[in-house]
């Protein structure tokens, strides 16, 4: 199943109130709630573009693919690239378990990565 990954993406980017941010972007309250709860079924391309510009991401970053069953599609299938099962939120878990000195090293690496972008 393909679902929107907007709430997780916004939380990982530090937005404490994603619904408010979506409202400021011009999304109606009900649609913002549906997007964040995973109940939204469609967004038009202008809305996708608005989210991508705001979050500095690509449309693939807004989606998550979870196969309905094991071996549903082959492992090399491009749809697997949209799976976020252990991405950003998993990275946060790794950071939580780092020692203070390792956390500083990770922070320095993230700064270098950010400066390249």
N, C-alpha and C positions, 0 to 999 in steps of 0.2 A: 504494500500500500504506500502511496506517495502522500505525504502530509507536509504542511507548512512548518518550517523550523524557525519562524520569526521570533517567537517568545524566547527560546533558548539563545538565539543569536543576540537579541537585544540585552538579555540578562548577562551574557558573557562579555558584552561591550560596556557594561556598567549602568545600563538604564534600569533604575529601580522601579519605575512606573511605566512600563511599555505601553499600556493603554493610553496614557496621557500623551506620550510621544506620537503614537499613531493618530490621535485626535488632532494634534498640532499639524500633522502632515496633511490633514484634510479628510481622513477616514471617518465615516459615520460611526457613532458609538457601537451600534450593533455589529457592523462589519469588523471593527477593531477587536471586539470581544470574541467574535467567531474566529478570526485569524489567530489570536493568542490562545484560544482553547482548542485549536485544531479542528474546529467544526466548519470552517470556511471551505467551500467547494470550488470556488473560482475567483480569480482576480483578473481584471483586464490588464493589458500590457502597460498602460499608463501607470497603474497602481504598482505593478511589479517594478517598473523603472523608477518610480518615486522611492520605493523601499530600497532599491539597489543604490541609488544616489545617496540617500540618507545614511545607509549603513555601510557605504563604501564596499560593496560586495557584488557578486554576480547572481543571476537568477538561480543557478545551481545551489548557491549558499542558502537560499530561502527555502529550499526543499529538503526533505528527508525521505529516503526510501527504506522501507522495512519489508522484506519479502514475507509473504503470507505463510510460507512453509520452507523448510530446509530444502536446498537444491531446486528451488522453484525456477531459477535461471542459472545459467552457467557462471562460474566464478569470474570469467573475463568479460562478462557483459558490461557495457558502459553504464547501465543503470546502477550498478553497484557503486559507482563513483559518487552517487548522490546520497549514499548511506552515511548517516552521521552518528551511528550507534556509539562510537567511542571518541568522537572528535573533541570539540571545544570543552564540553563539560568534563570529559575525561582528563583533559589537560589541567583543569582547575583542581581536580582531585590529586594529580601528581604534585602540583605546586603546594598544596596544603601539607603534604608529607615531607617536604624538603627541609633540611636544616637551614638556619639563618644564613650561613655562608653560601650554601648551594642556591638558596633563594636569591641572594644578591647576584650570583653568577647568571642565573636564569633571567633576572631583570636586565642585566647588562646585554645579554644575547637578544632579548626582546627589543631593547632600545636600538641595537644595531639593525635588526630586521626591520623595525619601523622606519628607521632613517633611510633604508634602501627603497622603501615603497614611496 
